[in-house]
Amino acid sequence: MAVQQRRGSKTRKRLRRTHFKLNVTGLTTCPNCGTLIRAHHVCPECHHYAGKDVITKEVPKKEKGKAKK
């Protein structure tokens, strides 16, 4: 294993770790419902993107007379 030659200072350690920060995601408001959404993504609440309804949920029809056990 690698062993360090000399102890690094607190400043050197902190300077090295400045590049490990997380990036802030771009949040915008949905023009249809007003909730916060990530930029360039479909709204999870109303399923709109660029003013269009993208995801449509189809409700399955229940068949009468057939009971599942």
N, C-alpha and C positions, 0 to 999 in steps of 0.2 A: 504494500500500500504506500501511497505517497505521504510523506511527512513534511510539514512546512519547515522552511529554513529558519524563520523567525516569526515571532508573534505579530499579527497585524493589529494596527490601532483601531479604536472605535470609529474614527473618521474614515479610514480606508474601507472598513466593513460597511459602513452606512453609504458611502459613495458607490460601492459595488452594488448594493441592494436597491439603489434608486431606480434601476431599470427593470425591477421585478414587479412594479406596480401594476394594478389592474386598470384597464381602460373603461371609461364610463360609456355605457351604451346610449345611443341617441334615442330619446323618447319624444314622441309627438302625441297630439290628441287626435282621436278619430273624428273626422268631420261629420260622421253619421250619428254616433251616440255620445261622443265626448270623453270616452275613457282614454287612459294613457296606453299607448301601444308602442312597440319597437318600430323604428323607421324601416320602411320597405317590407312590412309583414302584414298579414291578414289580421284584422281585429278579432280577438278571441271571443268577444261578447256578441257582436252583431254580424260577424263574418263578411265584412265589406273590405274591399281593397280598390283603391283608385275610383271610388264612387260606384262600384258595381258589387252586387251580391255574388260572392265567389262560391261559398259552400252552401248547398241546399240540403237540408235533412229530409229524407223521405220517411214518412211514418208508415210502418207496415200495417196492412189491413188485417184485422182479425177475422178468421173464418168461423162462421157460425155452424154449430152442429158437431164439430170435431173437438172433442176434449182430449187433451194430452195428459197422460198419466206418468 
